[in-house]
Amino acid sequence: MDNGVRFNIPHCTGKETDYLQEAVATGKISGNGMFTKKCQAILEKITKTPKVLLTTSCTDALEMCAILMEIQEGDEVIMPSFTFVSTANAFILRGANIVFVDSRADHPGMDEDKVEDVITEKTKAIVAVHYAGVACNMEKLRSIADRHSIFLVEDAAQAIESEFKWSDGRESVLGSIGELGTLSFHETKNIQCGEGGALLINKPEFEKRAEIIWEKGTNRTAFWRGEVDKYGWVDIGSSFLPSELNAAFLYAQLENVVAIQKRRLEIWEQYYTGFQPLFETKKVRAPFIPNYAANNAHMFYLVCVSEEERTNLIAHLKSVDIHAVFHYQSLHASPYFKNKHDGRPLPWSDTYSKCLVRLPLHLHLGTEDVARVITSIRAFYSKKR
Ligand SMILES: *Cc1c(COP(=O)(O)O)cnc(C)c1O
């Protein structure tokens, strides 16, 4: 019997296998069928985005962004160093130079105030990554991008159903503010289908070409709609669309998005309340949510005072069968990139690489499991000092 608390267990709503059977029964399980269209319709509603295309991953959606923006050899793309490799890889594949920006002192997200310093004539795009589903300051980034006539892309992989509040009180769903946005449905995300993603297209001029890139560079999507009488090779592209099997699974999750988010938020709040004594005595730093950002409870993390303390904390939790993990290692210092980096120190990114720890947060956790994690961490800190 497993009495441990695992870091992640993918949640199933119960309808996934029904919809998979339904998809099989239709006799068409390649992409862009009934379930793909249903998922896209729900996502367009949730994100308030005019056009959504399902993709096989968020990585693929980011690669589509790079093709749509016509990123070329030597173009510069600005993004945080504290992010997943795919944020950068998608643009590296087109020959771009990545210019990494440090994280904020109060949050692992990119320091918006450092972005303008690194803009040059070659800058083509800024990629905002909403770490932990917590919005970047999109008002600042949108205005920088507009002032310099460059693209703004949102890597909203972790940010489904999260929002940004503008200073005039309006609210925008994350992924709908940049010209393009991307979501992930990897099994570690709030809504999942094993591997999956979506491209959010907020600039209508991109729609037609996005459909072509999505379908291996052909106009097959327009052909299915009866807009052309035969389909052929019209542009570059790849196989970015998922099969109906993935879409059928995903549909069961999207139908339950409200209940899933509600339970995740309860867990998040239980952690936050349980750790108050540690936050108040500054033994460990709490996750920060600026007042312009919503919380979609993608992640609960703590920031330790040192790498050594984090190592000890993770080991302590492991000894009581609780699985906690660290997260990104600064991309500017990675084996692949370190010789390409321009040498600017990015100390906050390095701090989060060394000191941030993520706690279990998934729908298989009961109140008593969360309480056990809280008790174990509080015990670790009371023993220490
Ligand atoms: C998960 C994640 C990705 C990659 O998503 P996939 O669907 O696994 O390709 C990209 N960026 C960020 C910030 C992520 O968290």
Ligand as a Chemical Component Dictionary entry (heavy atoms), coordinates in Angstrom:
data_LIG
# 
_chem_comp.id                   LIG 
_chem_comp.type                 NON-POLYMER 
_chem_comp.pdbx_formal_charge   0 
_chem_comp.three_letter_code    LIG 
# 
loop_
_chem_comp_atom.comp_id 
_chem_comp_atom.atom_id 
_chem_comp_atom.alt_atom_id 
_chem_comp_atom.type_symbol 
_chem_comp_atom.charge 
_chem_comp_atom.model_Cartn_x 
_chem_comp_atom.model_Cartn_y 
_chem_comp_atom.model_Cartn_z 
_chem_comp_atom.pdbx_ordinal 
LIG C1 C1 C 0 4.597 22.862 -19.399 1  
LIG C2 C2 C 0 5.211 24.082 -19.998 2  
LIG C3 C3 C 0 5.580 24.138 -21.358 3  
LIG C4 C4 C 0 5.545 22.941 -22.260 4  
LIG O1 O1 O 0 4.302 22.389 -22.415 5  
LIG P1 P1 P 0 4.174 21.010 -23.232 6  
LIG O2 O2 O 0 2.689 20.925 -23.447 7  
LIG O3 O3 O 0 4.708 19.942 -22.362 8  
LIG O4 O4 O 0 4.916 21.154 -24.496 9  
LIG C5 C5 C 0 6.063 25.326 -21.860 10 
LIG N1 N1 N 0 6.199 26.419 -21.093 11 
LIG C6 C6 C 0 5.884 26.401 -19.783 12 
LIG C7 C7 C 0 6.039 27.655 -18.974 13 
LIG C8 C8 C 0 5.391 25.229 -19.189 14 
LIG O5 O5 O 0 5.086 25.224 -17.882 15 
# 
loop_
_chem_comp_bond.comp_id 
_chem_comp_bond.atom_id_1 
_chem_comp_bond.atom_id_2 
_chem_comp_bond.value_order 
_chem_comp_bond.pdbx_ordinal 
LIG C1 C2 SING 1  
LIG C2 C3 SING 2  
LIG C2 C8 DOUB 3  
LIG C3 C4 SING 4  
LIG C3 C5 DOUB 5  
LIG C4 O1 SING 6  
LIG O1 P1 SING 7  
LIG P1 O2 DOUB 8  
LIG P1 O3 SING 9  
LIG P1 O4 SING 10 
LIG C5 N1 SING 11 
LIG N1 C6 DOUB 12 
LIG C6 C7 SING 13 
LIG C6 C8 SING 14 
LIG C8 O5 SING 15 
# 
